[in-house]
Amino acid sequence: MNISVKLSSFSHEVFDKGAGSMKITLWYFVNALFVRASWNPFMGVKVFLLKLFGAKIGVGLVIKNNVIIKYPWKLILGDHCWLGEGCWIDNLDRVEIGNNVCISQGALLLTGNHDYRLSSFDYRNAPIQLEDGVWIGAKAVVCPGVTCRENSILTVASIATKNLDSHGIYQGNPAVKIRIRTII
């Protein structure tokens, strides 16, 4: 078989970005200057700008510095969520986050990947859902198409490649259930 990868044939146009090039470009600058910027400690300004660009955000969002959100118009955040410093919501597809969800420092929500079977290396994207009470640990990764059920935990530096059961505590790469979460 003589077929090989041809990255020159890759096209960013193969998926719906959900906005035109002007909005995407404007978001790039607003994000870099005000939302992601480490000089801006004012969460209210960040929330206002995210909403202005189409994010649906409940009350009580805590958003630390250096948080990366690819496309706010593909983001739904419930009430009282925490986005830790340096977390990255790479939402090429929809990301829906419930109430009382904590995404710790450096965590990555990854809705897209490349299809290694195609010579053009096109994207294959899938949404992520984090239900109420979920905790994504520092440096953990949630892969495309994963749902983290209510009150589940993905521990530090673990990688969720499959759905997490309600109240399950998951660890490792790939993450496996190690015990049940008891909340008192």
Buried (B, 14 or more C-beta within 10 A) or exposed (E): EEEEEEEEEBEEEEBEBBBEEEBBEEBEEBBEEBBBBEEBEEBEBBBBBBEEBBBEBBEBBEBBBBBBBBBBBBBBBBBBBBBBBBBBBBBBBBBBBBBBBBBBBBBBBBBBBBEEEBBBBBBBBBBBBBBBBBBBBBBBBBBBBBBBBBBBBBBBBBBBEEEBBBBBBBBBEEBEBEEEBEEE
